[in-house]
């Protein structure tokens, strides 16, 4: 170690110079360290802002995803309801189609069987005789004649004529 009591003026000045240089070096190191600390604090604040921003974006995306899922569920519910309605409508349509076809078959069989004007007619000769008699009675030129009635008679006659002639 260095003994201060035995040191000379030259040694004092060297020691002072060394202390001065060391003090300057420490001050510069302290300034650099302070600048690094400020830069670190600035980076820390920036990182925290970015983290906060990312969390907010993530929360917003999460809320948007939740809304989208709710909307999707509602759309699926509507589609399922509409699909059930379509199935119900399809069944109704099938029933109506079956009823329509049944009615059509009944109408065909009604046409095949004599209605009001040709009851009791069972062959072609009787059909022609009955037709002549009915046209004499219901012809529009006659006193009791009626055009609509004659149309119905003609329709029944033509349908039965096709049955008996085949």
C-alpha positions as CSV (number, residue, x, y, z in Angstrom):
1,X,0.0,0.0,0.0
2,X,0.8,3.5,-0.4
3,X,1.6,5.5,2.7
4,X,0.4,9.1,2.4
5,X,2.6,10.4,5.1
6,X,5.8,9.5,3.3
7,X,4.6,10.6,-0.2
8,X,6.0,13.5,-1.9
9,X,4.4,16.4,-3.8
10,X,5.0,14.6,-7.1
11,X,3.3,11.5,-5.8
12,X,0.4,13.6,-4.6
13,X,-0.1,15.2,-8.0
14,X,0.0,11.7,-9.6
15,X,-2.5,10.5,-7.1
16,X,-4.7,13.5,-7.7
17,X,-4.4,13.1,-11.4
18,X,-5.3,9.4,-11.1
19,X,-8.3,10.3,-8.8
20,X,-9.4,13.0,-11.3
21,X,-9.1,10.6,-14.2
22,X,-10.8,7.9,-12.2
23,X,-13.6,10.3,-11.2
24,X,-14.0,11.4,-14.9
25,X,-14.1,7.8,-15.9
26,X,-16.7,6.9,-13.2
27,X,-18.8,10.0,-14.2
28,X,-18.7,9.0,-17.8
29,X,-19.6,5.4,-16.9
30,X,-22.3,6.8,-14.7
31,X,-23.7,8.9,-17.6
32,X,-23.5,5.9,-20.0
33,X,-25.2,3.8,-17.4
34,X,-27.9,6.5,-16.9
35,X,-28.4,6.7,-20.7
36,X,-28.7,2.9,-20.9
37,X,-31.2,3.0,-18.0
38,X,-33.2,5.6,-19.8
39,X,-33.0,3.7,-23.1
40,X,-34.1,0.5,-21.2
41,X,-37.0,2.4,-19.5
42,X,-38.0,3.7,-22.9
43,X,-37.8,0.2,-24.4
44,X,-39.7,-1.1,-21.4
45,X,-42.5,1.5,-21.8
46,X,-42.6,0.8,-25.5
47,X,-42.8,-3.0,-24.9
48,X,-45.5,-2.5,-22.3
49,X,-47.5,-0.3,-24.7
50,X,-47.2,-2.9,-27.5
51,X,-48.1,-5.7,-25.0
52,X,-51.2,-3.6,-23.9
53,X,-52.1,-3.0,-27.6
54,X,-51.7,-6.7,-28.4
55,X,-53.9,-7.7,-25.4
56,X,-56.5,-5.2,-26.5
57,X,-56.4,-6.5,-30.1
58,X,-56.6,-10.1,-28.8
59,X,-59.6,-9.1,-26.6
60,X,-61.2,-7.4,-29.5
61,X,-60.6,-10.4,-31.8
62,X,-61.9,-12.7,-29.0
63,X,-65.1,-10.6,-28.8
64,X,-65.4,-10.5,-32.6
65,X,-65.0,-14.3,-32.7
66,X,-67.6,-14.7,-30.0
67,X,-70.1,-12.5,-31.9
68,X,-69.3,-14.4,-35.1
69,X,-69.9,-17.7,-33.4
70,X,-73.2,-16.4,-32.0
71,X,-74.2,-15.2,-35.5
72,X,-73.1,-18.5,-37.0
73,X,-75.2,-20.4,-34.4
74,X,-78.2,-18.2,-35.1
75,X,-77.8,-18.8,-38.9
76,X,-77.5,-22.6,-38.3
77,X,-80.7,-22.4,-36.2
78,X,-82.5,-20.5,-38.9
79,X,-81.3,-22.9,-41.6
80,X,-82.4,-25.9,-39.5
81,X,-85.8,-24.3,-38.9
82,X,-86.1,-23.6,-42.7
83,X,-85.0,-27.1,-43.5
84,X,-87.7,-28.5,-41.2
85,X,-90.2,-26.2,-42.8
86,X,-89.1,-27.4,-46.3
87,X,-89.4,-31.0,-45.2
88,X,-92.9,-30.2,-43.8
89,X,-93.8,-28.4,-47.0
90,X,-92.5,-31.3,-49.0
91,X,-94.7,-33.8,-47.0
92,X,-97.7,-31.5,-47.5
93,X,-97.0,-31.4,-51.2
94,X,-96.7,-35.1,-51.4
95,X,-100.0,-35.6,-49.5
96,X,-101.7,-33.0,-51.8
97,X,-100.2,-34.7,-54.8
98,X,-101.5,-38.1,-53.7
99,X,-104.9,-36.5,-53.0
100,X,-104.8,-34.8,-56.4
101,X,-103.9,-38.1,-58.1
102,X,-106.6,-39.9,-56.2
103,X,-109.2,-37.2,-57.2
104,X,-108.0,-37.4,-60.8
105,X,-108.5,-41.2,-60.8
106,X,-111.9,-40.7,-59.2
107,X,-112.8,-38.2,-61.9
108,X,-111.6,-40.6,-64.6
109,X,-113.7,-43.4,-63.1
110,X,-116.6,-41.0,-62.8
111,X,-116.2,-40.2,-66.5
112,X,-116.1,-43.8,-67.2
113,X,-119.3,-44.5,-65.3
114,X,-122.5,-42.8,-66.5
115,X,-123.6,-39.8,-64.5
116,X,-126.9,-38.1,-64.4
117,X,-127.9,-38.3,-68.1
118,X,-126.9,-41.8,-69.0
119,X,-127.8,-43.9,-66.0
120,X,-128.9,-47.4,-67.0
121,X,-127.0,-47.3,-70.3
122,X,-124.8,-50.4,-70.7
123,X,-124.0,-50.7,-74.5
124,X,-123.3,-48.5,-77.5
125,X,-126.8,-48.8,-79.1
126,X,-128.6,-47.8,-75.9
127,X,-126.1,-44.9,-75.6
128,X,-126.9,-43.5,-79.0
129,X,-130.6,-43.8,-78.5
130,X,-130.4,-42.1,-75.1
131,X,-128.2,-39.3,-76.6
132,X,-130.7,-38.6,-79.4
133,X,-133.6,-38.4,-76.9
134,X,-131.6,-36.0,-74.7
135,X,-130.6,-33.8,-77.6
136,X,-134.2,-33.5,-78.7
137,X,-135.2,-32.4,-75.2
138,X,-132.3,-30.1,-74.3
139,X,-131.4,-28.6,-77.7
140,X,-131.1,-24.8,-77.4
141,X,-133.6,-24.3,-80.2
142,X,-136.3,-26.1,-78.2
143,X,-138.5,-24.3,-75.8
144,X,-136.9,-26.0,-72.8
145,X,-133.4,-26.1,-74.3
146,X,-130.3,-25.2,-72.5
147,X,-126.8,-24.8,-73.9
148,X,-124.9,-25.7,-70.7
149,X,-126.9,-28.8,-70.2
150,X,-126.3,-29.9,-73.8
151,X,-122.5,-29.3,-73.3
152,X,-122.6,-31.7,-70.2
153,X,-124.6,-34.2,-72.2
154,X,-122.1,-34.1,-75.1
155,X,-119.1,-34.4,-72.7
156,X,-120.6,-37.5,-71.0
157,X,-121.7,-39.0,-74.4
158,X,-118.2,-38.6,-75.9
159,X,-116.5,-40.2,-72.8
160,X,-118.9,-43.1,-72.8
161,X,-118.7,-43.5,-76.6
162,X,-115.0,-44.0,-76.3
163,X,-115.5,-46.6,-73.6
164,X,-118.1,-48.6,-75.5
165,X,-116.4,-48.3,-78.9
166,X,-113.1,-49.7,-77.7
